[in-house]
Amino acid sequence: MQRVLSEHPASEHKTVVKHDRLLGLLIPFRAFGDMKFKWSSELLNRIYEAPEPEIISHKLRPQDKFLVLASDGLWELMHRQTMHRLLQERKSRALSALEDENSATHLMRHALGSDGSGSIEHKRISKMLSLPQDLARMYRDDITIIVIHFNHLST
């Protein structure tokens, strides 16, 4: 509440928060879809006039083994060929007790902890994940990963 009030002129203090909602509409204050409250109308108009999204379709083939949907934070740290190799290696061998059962976690661990030679440095992962929020953006972007396996039961 103090942060919101500090970022608005004193003349708006009685109107910026109504009924415990930002401008009487939005709660919580930091929610997805709140860009209309944060961005200028000029910027919003430019965004809404943007071209249609590019949609690509692909008919699945027997050789298609997985689909990785990930934010740019992963791709800044890992090349797609490395991702492919990691998932292929992981699928071709039995998991040891120390390995990740989840493919997305496996990719995340390698992205944040790789020493460049393919080995994982657990201290590096710990440091990357424990950075204070104000410093984290200087060292890594947000990372979201979804891995969908095809033909999982047949292999």
C-alpha positions, -999 to +999 in steps of 0.1 A: +000+000+000+028+024+009+046+016-024+015+023-044+008+056-026+044+067-029+043+062-067+012+084-071+008+122-066-006+132-032-037+145-049-046+109-059-041+093-025-078+093-018-087+078-052-059+054-062-071+027-038-108+022-034-124-007-015-089-023-011-085-024-048-062-005-072-084+021-088-113+002-073-108-027-098-076-048-093-066-070-064-039-082-058-019-053-070+007-074-088-014-097-110-011-110-145-031-088-169-026-056-150-007-039-178-035-015-185-029+001-151+009+003-155+015+012-192+007+045-210-023+045-233+001+052-262+020+020-255-012+000-251-025+012-284+007+002-302+006-033-286-031-038-294-024-028-331+004-054-333+001-081-360-016-114-354+006-140-336+024-165-358+009-199-355+028-230-368+013-264-370+032-297-371+018-331-376+034-355-351+057-382-366+070-413-349+105-397-346+090-368-326+098-376-290+092-344-270+081-308-272+098-282-250+080-249-243+102-225-225+107-188-219+137-170-232+154-174-199+162-210-207+174-202-242+197-175-230+215-202-209+212-232-231+214-239-268+186-260-283+211-287-293+222-290-257+186-293-246+180-320-272+211-339-262+202-337-225+167-351-230+179-378-254+206-389-229+182-388-200+156-409-219+182-435-230+195-445-196+180-454-162+178-427-137+201-429-107+189-418-073+206-384-077+190-375-111+158-356-117+127-375-124+112-344-141+126-334-175+119-297-169+138-298-136+166-316-154+169-289-180+167-262-153+194-278-132+217-279-163+209-244-174+217-229-140+245-252-129+264-262-159+302-255-158+304-254-196+317-290-199+284-307-193+290-312-155+267-296-130+282-275-102+257-278-073+272-247-056+265-227-088+229-238-088+226-228-051+241-194-057+219-187-088+187-197-069+196-178-038+204-144-053+185-116-038+156-105-060+172-071-068+204-088-081+188-119-097+178-100-129+215-091-134+225-127-136+195-146-150+162-141-165+130-158-153+129-193-166+097-213-173+099-248-188+073-273-199+084-306-214+058-328-231+070-364-240+054-382-269+054-420-273+064-422-236+046-455-230+059-471-261+096-466-252 
